[in-house]
Amino acid sequence: MEEETETEAGVMGKRKGTPILSFNDPIIIPKRSTTQELSKQHSSASLRSKFQQSGSHARSAYSSTSSRNSSAESRQQHQQPITRSASTTSVSSSSQQEAGSQRSTSLVSAFAGLSITAHLQAQERKTSAPNSTSSKHRPSLSPVKEQTSPSKIPKFSCTPRVRHVQSTQALVSTPSSPLKHKASGLRTPAASGKKNHGGGGGCGRGDDITSIPCFLTKEKLTPSSVPAWDTKGRLEDMEHLYAQLRTQFASADDSKRALEETLEFCKSQGMFVPSSMSMGGLLIMIDVTVHELRQLNKELSASNKNLSSDLERARNDLHATTTDLRQARRDHERDVQEVERKHERDLSDLYAKQTSESHRLERELEKIADQGEREHQEARRAWEKQKDDETAELTTQHWEEIEELRTRHAKGVERLEQRIAELERSGQSRATESATEVQGLRDRISGLEGQVEGANANVTILRSQIVAAEARTTSLEQEKTSLISKTHFLEGNQEAQSQEFTTMREQLEAAKAAENSVLEKLRQEEMVRRKLNAQILELKGNIRVFARTRPLLPGEEDPARVEYPDENDLDGGKEMVVHGPKQLSATGKERIEKHAYAFDRIFSQDTQNQRVFEDCRELIQSVVDGYNVSILSYGQTGSGKTFGMSGPEGIIPSSIALLLAEIQRLGEKGWEYAVEASFVEVYNETLNDLLGDAKSWDDGGGGEDLNGSVRGKNNKKERHEIHHDALTGKTTVTNLTAVSLWPPPENDGARPPAATKTTEPASSYTERAVTRLLDTAAKNRRVAATKSNERSSRSHSIFMLTLHGSCAATNESSEGVLNLVDLAGSERLKASGAEGNRMKETQAINKSLSSLGDVIAALGSKRGDESHVPYRNIDVPSPEFFGWDGGEWKE
Ligand SMILES: Nc1ncnc2c1ncn2[C@@H]1O[C@H](COP(=O)(O)OP(=O)(O)OP(=O)(O)O)[C@@H](O)[C@H]1O
């Protein structure tokens, strides 16, 4: 291939003297970044490939048609990456590197060759004769002949001048070509040809350049009009050609300059033009590029037109679609608004309906609830009243019956016993008499028998007397028989008496059985009464909370406003409303907050102790029946706890009075009770016996010595511990003084002075004993208060009453405990500003009160299950103190 190219180039160079174009020269077109440049690049790439094709096919197929085909190919190659073109380029010639190294020199040498050739041609024209036959400078026909072979005639066979003209025309006629302006500065060979030759340029005979067939065409070479192959003619032609060539050389400089300018322009446009590229190659490249660009421009214009029309259509479509969409959106929004308005209307209707309905239902519910509550209360009251009446009636009736039966029974027993005594007495006297009589008779019999024996001894002697004696004997025997029958009679009378005794014993047994059945009935009735009482308590609530306010004390002002319930309310007046202090709202309005509190019973400040106790009666009654009851008084310091507990007609004295009355009532029915009282204080979690000696007390603050004072009995400090027997449910405190209130005790000297037995009623004695007991406790507290101020306020006090009951008639017994607790006043640590021991006291109090509150709350909310009750949080007093063994009431 290389060889062939060289050969052809050599032929052309020799024949035409034009610069030699090496098609193997690499043509590297730099990449463009923009679309427009890319199209140029594609054109360049196609051009390069074309050159390669040209190199490979040695120009044999290069024509306008092939150019179009190649354009098509190059357009296809467009799609391929540039790198492929580059790699193809690098592979296309093994001599590229070599050519690259000689690139600068090859271009110079090409133009140098051109000038040298022209110079030589000029020299030749001057020096050699026109008919010179030097083969060196004459065109040889042999290669022409070779070329004239149709198969070897290249279609691309126009002269460089013609090609140049075509290229220039193409450049000029391409409006968008950047070469247009440069072209204006070019002197095209055609123009110069016309100028120089006055339209007689071309391949020979002044034909139009575009229509002039190129030289050495078949038509030209085929002798048709010319005499075939005459030397003269050929020489003339040669000379003519030489003349033409000279003209061409004249214009070559112009062309060269133009080409150099073009080359510069190409370079300035970023096109890489190898230095080794010859002028012809450059022209071809430019021509091809222009052609390609034109083609591309056409295609792009057509495509642009299509795209514009498509775009316009798309725009129209888009506009129409947008309009439709807007319309649809407006319709949709209208619909949505309409639906929303409708929905809102429906909603508001529904809401109004629902609200009115809910109001109505609420009202109905309230009515029903009120009605139900009223009915419930009424039923409960009626039931309670009925039960009370029934219980009282039954109890009275039964006691009357029992009394009557007992009286009758006592009378019967008395009668029977009298009768038995009489019978026993009469029986005994009769038996004694009979026995004496029998003995007498027996003695007489034995005497008579002795006489009979004496008489018999005297029979012989007294045979004669026998007959007389027999008569006498007969009479005596008759007497004896009568006596024996008399003895038998007496013995028979004793059996009858025995039978009478047996009958009387049976009657006695029957009376006893009747008495037992009556007692059994009595016991059952008592059990029923107790159960009914327990049920009433259960219904009222095992744990009940009462609230009581005290009146203002002198010096106290500005009381809180409290709305108390009406005691005659159907619900019993269970809710009180406390008005808070005046406050300013955000809008500047005065506002008073109201707080409602509900309790089982509410007592206003006018309520007296007596009235409060009325509500505790049943509880005290249940202690007599064997239940454990605790009444705790809780409140702020100075709120009236002690007044309510120990004050006049307070719970402690009233409870004792009621207990004694009950004990007396039950005493008439065979029950006997023993009542003991203890009074204990809890100060700083230490137990102190309020009925003992205050000097022996621990101060609860670390065991300080009480200034050497006597510490309890035998100068020993009394220790009190709580013991609880889980089996019996009994709780005891060790070393605690217990004062017997009933029956009246003997004064042992160690206890508060007990009343001596007088003719006074026992209750009066007990009352006095209780008064003394309370005085002792208060005195002990006062003694202790010398060490710690306000001691009574800072300690818990527990008054414990234990009742042991037994009924000989029913052989029953019971034990109930009543705890009356006056708790220490609750205080807020911050508000009180307590410090030191006072703070310690307050903390201990608050802790124990809080734990106690937890236990009560847990018990109150208990529903039969074994839910956790935090008993163990209470250290002193323990929950057993209050009889809360697992939260159950103990019988
Ligand atoms: N209902 C009442 N009617 C009249 N006076 C009362 C009433 N309640 C309490 N008081 C008086 O209020 C004062 C304080 O009462 P009390 O000592 O009982 O309060 P306290 O709660 O036991 O105080 P502390 O917590 O200090 O023991 C006493 O003078 C008492 O007489």
The ligand as an SDF file (V2000), in Angstrom:
LIG
                    3D

 31 33  0  0  0  0  0  0  0  0999 V2000
  -65.1310   22.4350  118.0210 N   0  0  0  0  0  0  0  0  0  0  0  0
  -64.5240   23.3210  118.8260 C   0  0  0  0  0  0  0  0  0  0  0  0
  -65.2400   24.2360  119.4780 N   0  0  0  0  0  0  0  0  0  0  0  0
  -64.6410   25.1290  120.2900 C   0  0  0  0  0  0  0  0  0  0  0  0
  -63.3040   25.1680  120.5260 N   0  0  0  0  0  0  0  0  0  0  0  0
  -62.5380   24.2830  119.8990 C   0  0  0  0  0  0  0  0  0  0  0  0
  -63.0990   23.3050  119.0270 C   0  0  0  0  0  0  0  0  0  0  0  0
  -62.0970   22.5550  118.5310 N   0  0  0  0  0  0  0  0  0  0  0  0
  -60.9680   23.0330  119.0920 C   0  0  0  0  0  0  0  0  0  0  0  0
  -61.2100   24.0500  119.8960 N   0  0  0  0  0  0  0  0  0  0  0  0
  -60.2160   24.8020  120.6260 C   0  0  0  0  0  0  0  0  0  0  0  0
  -59.1010   24.9780  119.7710 O   0  0  0  0  0  0  0  0  0  0  0  0
  -57.8820   24.8900  120.4810 C   0  0  0  0  0  0  0  0  0  0  0  0
  -56.9990   23.8340  119.8520 C   0  0  0  0  0  0  0  0  0  0  0  0
  -57.6090   22.6240  119.9270 O   0  0  0  0  0  0  0  0  0  0  0  0
  -56.7860   21.3000  120.1790 P   0  0  0  0  0  0  0  0  0  0  0  0
  -55.7470   21.4580  121.1860 O   0  0  0  0  0  0  0  0  0  0  0  0
  -57.7770   20.2260  120.3830 O   0  0  0  0  0  0  0  0  0  0  0  0
  -56.1220   21.1310  118.7690 O   0  0  0  0  0  0  0  0  0  0  0  0
  -55.2000   19.9440  118.3650 P   0  0  0  0  0  0  0  0  0  0  0  0
  -55.5060   19.6590  116.9370 O   0  0  0  0  0  0  0  0  0  0  0  0
  -55.3280   18.8020  119.2590 O   0  0  0  0  0  0  0  0  0  0  0  0
  -53.7930   20.5450  118.4490 O   0  0  0  0  0  0  0  0  0  0  0  0
  -52.4270   19.7670  118.6010 P   0  0  0  0  0  0  0  0  0  0  0  0
  -52.1350   19.2400  117.2550 O   0  0  0  0  0  0  0  0  0  0  0  0
  -51.5190   20.8340  119.0330 O   0  0  0  0  0  0  0  0  0  0  0  0
  -52.6400   18.7040  119.5690 O   0  0  0  0  0  0  0  0  0  0  0  0
  -58.2350   24.5040  121.8910 C   0  0  0  0  0  0  0  0  0  0  0  0
  -58.1960   25.6600  122.6820 O   0  0  0  0  0  0  0  0  0  0  0  0
  -59.6690   24.0180  121.7960 C   0  0  0  0  0  0  0  0  0  0  0  0
  -60.3980   24.3390  122.9780 O   0  0  0  0  0  0  0  0  0  0  0  0
  1  2  1  0
  2  3  1  0
  2  7  2  0
  3  4  2  0
  4  5  1  0
  5  6  2  0
  6  7  1  0
  6 10  1  0
  7  8  1  0
  8  9  2  0
  9 10  1  0
 10 11  1  0
 11 12  1  0
 11 30  1  0
 12 13  1  0
 13 14  1  0
 13 28  1  0
 14 15  1  0
 15 16  1  0
 16 17  2  0
 16 18  1  0
 16 19  1  0
 19 20  1  0
 20 21  2  0
 20 22  1  0
 20 23  1  0
 23 24  1  0
 24 25  2  0
 24 26  1  0
 24 27  1  0
 28 29  1  0
 28 30  1  0
 30 31  1  0
M  END
$$$$
